[in-house]
Amino acid sequence: MLAYLIRRLFAAIVMLVVIILVVFSIFFLVPKWAGVDIATSFVGKQADPHAVEAVREKLGLSDPIYSQVWHFFKGIFVGRTYAAGGDVTHCAAPCFGYSFRSEQAVWPVLTDRFPVTLGLALGAAVLWLVLGVAAGVLSALKRGSLWDRGAMVVALSGVSLPIYFTGLLSLAIFSYGLNWINGQYVSISDSFSGWLGGMILPWITLAFLYAAMYARITRATMLEILGEDYIRTARAKGLTEPVVIGKHAMRSTMTPILTMLGMDLGALIGGAILTETTFSIPGLGQAVLTAIKNQDLPIILGVTLITSLAVLIANLAVDVLYAVIDPRVRLA
């Protein structure tokens, strides 16, 4: 088990380095090859040529690419100093870049917005995992029943309806119309009850979409597993139905569910743009949307790296859970 974890951790670290190299190349090399002046995109097209040249010198954009990559990696661990003549800007470690548009380091922006998005993603994940898996299992056990057909219709609706539609509809009904739930985001540091009330609708809206997908996958996987020989053998041995389903069938069913969960949760931690925009939640999604509008490349680069790191960590956790629920993984 320990050797398995070490292998997966080493693979995750190698993958993270590769991702940083690829993302850095996309943001800094591809525009240069396309003839786009990166320094101009940092300060704006109407900027003074001297300001553009100062930014180019500060960022080291005239240096060889290997030097730029090295300074970026080094800045993550020990910080970085941007200097052009007498103008010096220090970015403390971990330095994921410096936004000359907003005149602030990228890392404080990420750490300020990350807990907001994390709370949104984890709360919604608990809802969609419990409701989606439960609905899928019941539909598989009652195949062809009224419950099965009704649950799959609701699941199809959840997959088909966009988040901004269900989000605005829930706000119109439960917040503005019935006034049952507060639709305004409140920081958890200001009021826990206010934060909880403001997150209920975003959680439900986000969970409605993902629970629908998880219900359909769970139903299809469970129906396939219930036809396996070892399930028939377990029933022939006289095991009760809850033991057959809970102990034997669910273990195999959870494998694709965990795979989906790792990818979905990691991606959401990188920013649920539509949900955060619909409910005015100041998370990573809103930060990257604002950065895209302002062409603020360092912020976009930082959020991209955080998203990649979140996906890697989530999948590493999934790999560990694989070994827990499926002994074949440990033996392999």
C-alpha positions, 0 to 999 in steps of 0.5 A: 500500500505504501509503495502504491501511494509513493508511486502515485505521489511521484506521478502527481509531482511529475504531472504538476511540473509538466502542467506548469511547463505547458501552461507557461508555454501557452500563456507566454510562448504561443502569443509570442509565436503568433506575433502578439506583444505580451507586454502590451497585453499586460499594460493595455493597448493604449499604454505609453511605449516606455511603460510597455518597455518597462513591463517587458524588462520587469517580467524578463520577456526578452530573456531566453525561454528557459530563463523565464521558466526558471525564474517562474519556478524559483519565484514559487519557492523563494519569491521574485523581484521585478525590477526595471531601472529604479522601479522595483516590485517584490512578490513574496513566495509563493509567487505565481506572478504579479498583475500589473493591471491591478498592481497586486501579486497573484497569490493573495488574490487566489488565497482570498478567493479560494476558500469561497470556491472550496466551500461552494464545491464541497457543499455541492459535492456532498449533496450531489454524491448522496442524492445522485448515488441514492437515486441511481441505486434505487432506480436500478433496484426498481428497474422499470417502475414509476420511481425509475422512470420519474427519477430518470426524467428528473435526471435528464432535466438536470443534465439538460437545463443550464445552471444559469437558468436553474439558478435564476429560477431558484432565486426568483422563486425562493429568494425574491418571490417566497422570501424563504432563503437569503440569496445574497452571499455573506462571508463565513467570518461575518456570520456563519448562519448568513453564509449558510443561508446564502449558500443553500441555493448555489449548493442545490443548483450546482448539485442538481446538475451533477446529481443528475449525471451521477444518478444515470451513471450509478443506475447503468453501472449497478444494473450491469453489476447486478447481472454478474456471477458473483452477485448471483453467488452471493444471493445463492449463499443466502446473503440478505439483499442489503448485504448483497447490495451494500457490501458487494455491488456498491463497491464495484459501483463506486469505482466509476463514481469516484473517478467522476468525483475526482475530476468534477470536484477538482474542476469546480475548485478551480472555479464554478464560473456560471454558479458564482456569477449567477449568485454573485459569489466572490470566488475563483470563477468570478476572479478569472472572469474579471481577469479575462475581461481585463486581459489580466494574464497573470491572474488567468495563469494563476487560476489555471495552475490552481485548477490543475493542482486541485484536479491532481490532488483530487485524483490522488485522493481518488487513487487512495480510495480505489485501494481502499474499496478494491483490493485488486488495486493494492495487489496490482 
